[in-house]
Amino acid sequence: MNPLTCRLIALMGAVLAIAGCHPAPDQATFTAAMTTYLAKRGDLCLGKSAWPIDVTQHEIDVGGRNALQMPALERLGLVRSGVAEVVVDDEGTKHAMKVRRFELTEAGQRYLVQRDAKTRDFCAAHLSLDRVVGWTLDRGERGPDTHARVTYTYQVDAAPWTRDGEIQKVFPVVAGVVRGAGTAQLEENFVRTEQGWVAVDLPGP
């Protein structure tokens, strides 16, 4: 066997070995990866993790986000409010100011979800995988075809109060996600690791 043939056989063997270690991803691969991701990060939350939440008179006057959203949650019995006095520092001068303070009720506590070791957030729904629509492979830090952008549709297990008309008005993103169940397409980025395909925003092992 001549040297060129030997080199070609060796090269083909190396290619096959690499392919054997990292087989081309398929529908089942990304279905499993998306299912794992949504099980860990599928909560649809409101970005309200610091309780109690105080609303100032200025926020009420200008129609601030919490000034609109918190009364809607209160009407449904998820929070309760009262007047509280806080001390504020206005350019070095401290003075007392009254605020409307909102706290979670027992009913509202049911929707407080531990997002990570330090953060709990008030959540409206949990997303699960409907189906993987498709994916594209790109070059990543680990080489060619080590980054994937996965497109998928989802199903939603939504809290009953998300059906309320006022809630849908003051939380339009939540309303849109819930309405999009089964039809709206979302994207998630994945990287190939020794443990398989893992979502970019999941912490490493």
VENVEN-V245203 format. One record per residue. RES is the residue in one letter. PHI is phi in whole degrees, 0 to 359 (999 if undefined). PSI is psi in whole degrees, -180 to 180 (NA if undefined). D_CENTER is the distance of its C-alpha to the mean C-alpha in Angstrom with 2 decimals. Layout:
res->RES phi->PHI psi->PSI d_center->D_CENTER
res->RES phi->PHI psi->PSI d_center->D_CENTER
This chain:
res->M phi->999 psi->129 d_center->58.13
res->N phi->283 psi->161 d_center->57.90
res->P phi->301 psi->-37 d_center->55.50
res->L phi->297 psi->-45 d_center->53.45
res->T phi->299 psi->-41 d_center->52.85
res->C phi->299 psi->-42 d_center->51.85
res->R phi->294 psi->-40 d_center->49.31
res->L phi->297 psi->-42 d_center->47.84
res->I phi->296 psi->-42 d_center->47.57
res->A phi->297 psi->-42 d_center->45.91
res->L phi->296 psi->-44 d_center->43.39
res->M phi->297 psi->-39 d_center->42.61
res->G phi->297 psi->-39 d_center->42.23
res->A phi->295 psi->-42 d_center->39.73
res->V phi->298 psi->-45 d_center->37.67
res->L phi->295 psi->-36 d_center->37.78
res->A phi->295 psi->-42 d_center->36.84
res->I phi->296 psi->-44 d_center->33.73
res->A phi->298 psi->-36 d_center->32.80
res->G phi->292 psi->-35 d_center->33.41
res->C phi->287 psi->-36 d_center->31.07
res->H phi->230 psi->79 d_center->28.22
res->P phi->297 psi->151 d_center->28.74
res->A phi->301 psi->132 d_center->27.25
res->P phi->292 psi->149 d_center->23.88
res->D phi->229 psi->-173 d_center->24.11
res->Q phi->304 psi->-44 d_center->22.30
res->A phi->295 psi->-37 d_center->22.35
res->T phi->300 psi->-51 d_center->20.97
res->F phi->281 psi->-24 d_center->17.74
res->T phi->297 psi->-44 d_center->17.53
res->A phi->294 psi->-42 d_center->17.64
res->A phi->294 psi->-42 d_center->15.16
res->M phi->292 psi->-39 d_center->12.52
res->T phi->298 psi->-44 d_center->13.45
res->T phi->297 psi->-44 d_center->13.06
res->Y phi->298 psi->-49 d_center->9.62
res->L phi->291 psi->-29 d_center->8.33
res->A phi->297 psi->-32 d_center->10.67
res->K phi->265 psi->-34 d_center->9.07
res->R phi->232 psi->25 d_center->5.27
res->G phi->272 psi->3 d_center->5.72
res->D phi->287 psi->133 d_center->6.01
res->L phi->259 psi->105 d_center->6.18
res->C phi->246 psi->167 d_center->7.68
res->L phi->262 psi->-1 d_center->10.46
res->G phi->71 psi->31 d_center->10.56
res->K phi->240 psi->88 d_center->13.74
res->S phi->250 psi->-16 d_center->14.21
res->A phi->258 psi->100 d_center->17.84
res->W phi->250 psi->148 d_center->20.22
res->P phi->289 psi->165 d_center->22.76
res->I phi->251 psi->123 d_center->21.94
res->D phi->261 psi->137 d_center->25.06
res->V phi->240 psi->123 d_center->25.88
res->T phi->276 psi->165 d_center->28.92
res->Q phi->296 psi->-35 d_center->31.60
res->H phi->298 psi->-43 d_center->30.79
res->E phi->298 psi->-39 d_center->27.21
res->I phi->295 psi->-44 d_center->28.82
res->D phi->296 psi->-38 d_center->31.42
res->V phi->266 psi->1 d_center->29.12
res->G phi->70 psi->43 d_center->26.57
res->G phi->297 psi->163 d_center->23.69
res->R phi->304 psi->-53 d_center->20.18
res->N phi->294 psi->-31 d_center->20.68
res->A phi->295 psi->-28 d_center->24.23
res->L phi->269 psi->-40 d_center->23.15
res->Q phi->281 psi->-41 d_center->20.16
res->M phi->295 psi->-42 d_center->21.63
res->P phi->299 psi->-33 d_center->24.86
res->A phi->294 psi->-41 d_center->23.09
res->L phi->292 psi->-35 d_center->21.35
res->E phi->293 psi->-40 d_center->24.76
res->R phi->300 psi->-29 d_center->26.60
res->L phi->268 psi->4 d_center->24.66
res->G phi->81 psi->15 d_center->25.50
res->L phi->272 psi->-25 d_center->22.06
res->V phi->224 psi->163 d_center->23.28
res->R phi->229 psi->158 d_center->26.81
res->S phi->226 psi->160 d_center->28.31
res->G phi->201 psi->174 d_center->31.43
res->V phi->270 psi->133 d_center->33.12
res->A phi->229 psi->158 d_center->32.71
res->E phi->245 psi->128 d_center->34.42
res->V phi->236 psi->157 d_center->32.80
res->V phi->259 psi->125 d_center->34.50
res->V phi->244 psi->151 d_center->33.31
res->D phi->255 psi->108 d_center->34.62
res->D phi->256 psi->91 d_center->35.86
res->E phi->53 psi->48 d_center->37.05
res->G phi->92 psi->-11 d_center->38.72
res->T phi->255 psi->119 d_center->39.99
res->K phi->269 psi->137 d_center->38.47
res->H phi->209 psi->158 d_center->38.74
res->A phi->274 psi->146 d_center->37.48
res->M phi->216 psi->138 d_center->35.31
res->K phi->273 psi->140 d_center->34.40
res->V phi->226 psi->162 d_center->30.86
res->R phi->267 psi->116 d_center->29.28
res->R phi->256 psi->126 d_center->27.25
res->F phi->252 psi->131 d_center->24.61
res->E phi->234 psi->151 d_center->23.90
res->L phi->289 psi->138 d_center->22.06
res->T phi->275 psi->177 d_center->24.50
res->E phi->300 psi->-39 d_center->24.74
res->A phi->295 psi->-39 d_center->23.11
res->G phi->290 psi->-30 d_center->20.18
res->Q phi->301 psi->-26 d_center->19.79
res->R phi->298 psi->-23 d_center->18.74
res->Y phi->257 psi->11 d_center->15.30
res->L phi->272 psi->115 d_center->14.73
res->V phi->247 psi->136 d_center->12.29
res->Q phi->284 psi->107 d_center->12.67
res->R phi->280 psi->-40 d_center->9.48
res->D phi->207 psi->-167 d_center->11.92
res->A phi->297 psi->-25 d_center->15.69
res->K phi->245 psi->-15 d_center->15.99
res->T phi->239 psi->131 d_center->13.31
res->R phi->242 psi->139 d_center->13.12
res->D phi->230 psi->154 d_center->11.34
res->F phi->275 psi->119 d_center->12.63
res->C phi->242 psi->148 d_center->10.53
res->A phi->254 psi->-20 d_center->11.84
res->A phi->195 psi->167 d_center->10.76
res->H phi->231 psi->131 d_center->9.46
res->L phi->265 psi->142 d_center->9.10
res->S phi->230 psi->164 d_center->11.57
res->L phi->286 psi->132 d_center->13.30
res->D phi->270 psi->-62 d_center->16.14
res->R phi->196 psi->155 d_center->17.55
res->V phi->276 psi->122 d_center->17.32
res->V phi->276 psi->-40 d_center->19.08
res->G phi->179 psi->180 d_center->19.96
res->W phi->202 psi->157 d_center->19.36
res->T phi->234 psi->141 d_center->21.11
res->L phi->256 psi->138 d_center->22.31
res->D phi->225 psi->168 d_center->23.00
res->R phi->286 psi->135 d_center->24.69
res->G phi->238 psi->-171 d_center->22.63
res->E phi->298 psi->-25 d_center->23.90
res->R phi->266 psi->3 d_center->25.24
res->G phi->124 psi->-173 d_center->27.24
res->P phi->293 psi->147 d_center->27.32
res->D phi->56 psi->37 d_center->24.89
res->T phi->248 psi->1 d_center->22.58
res->H phi->234 psi->137 d_center->19.55
res->A phi->226 psi->139 d_center->18.02
res->R phi->251 psi->113 d_center->15.95
res->V phi->256 psi->129 d_center->15.06
res->T phi->258 psi->135 d_center->15.03
res->Y phi->211 psi->160 d_center->14.19
res->T phi->251 psi->164 d_center->14.41
res->Y phi->221 psi->162 d_center->12.78
res->Q phi->248 psi->158 d_center->14.13
res->V phi->232 psi->131 d_center->13.00
res->D phi->256 psi->95 d_center->14.33
res->A phi->260 psi->148 d_center->14.46
res->A phi->296 psi->144 d_center->16.35
res->P phi->304 psi->-34 d_center->19.87
res->W phi->290 psi->-11 d_center->19.82
res->T phi->290 psi->-12 d_center->17.37
res->R phi->278 psi->-11 d_center->20.54
res->D phi->293 psi->135 d_center->22.42
res->G phi->298 psi->-42 d_center->23.60
res->E phi->292 psi->-39 d_center->23.31
res->I phi->300 psi->-43 d_center->19.74
res->Q phi->296 psi->-30 d_center->18.91
res->K phi->286 psi->-43 d_center->20.90
res->V phi->271 psi->-13 d_center->19.40
res->F phi->236 psi->68 d_center->15.72
res->P phi->296 psi->-32 d_center->16.04
res->V phi->294 psi->-45 d_center->12.44
res->V phi->300 psi->-46 d_center->11.88
res->A phi->301 psi->-42 d_center->15.25
res->G phi->294 psi->-41 d_center->14.61
res->V phi->295 psi->-43 d_center->11.63
res->V phi->296 psi->-43 d_center->13.83
res->R phi->295 psi->-27 d_center->16.85
res->G phi->277 psi->3 d_center->15.47
res->A phi->304 psi->128 d_center->15.21
res->G phi->86 psi->-14 d_center->17.41
res->T phi->232 psi->-44 d_center->18.18
res->A phi->294 psi->142 d_center->15.48
res->Q phi->253 psi->131 d_center->14.49
res->L phi->244 psi->166 d_center->11.26
res->E phi->234 psi->148 d_center->11.47
res->E phi->220 psi->142 d_center->10.21
res->N phi->263 psi->138 d_center->12.55
res->F phi->231 psi->153 d_center->14.43
res->V phi->237 psi->148 d_center->17.44
res->R phi->275 psi->128 d_center->20.42
res->T phi->236 psi->178 d_center->21.43
res->E phi->295 psi->-23 d_center->24.30
res->Q phi->268 psi->1 d_center->22.07
res->G phi->114 psi->-163 d_center->20.92
res->W phi->275 psi->126 d_center->17.96
res->V phi->232 psi->138 d_center->14.89
res->A phi->299 psi->141 d_center->11.52
res->V phi->301 psi->-39 d_center->12.09
res->D phi->270 psi->11 d_center->9.34
res->L phi->271 psi->141 d_center->10.49
res->P phi->296 psi->148 d_center->13.46
res->G phi->290 psi->168 d_center->16.82
res->P phi->293 psi->NA d_center->19.34
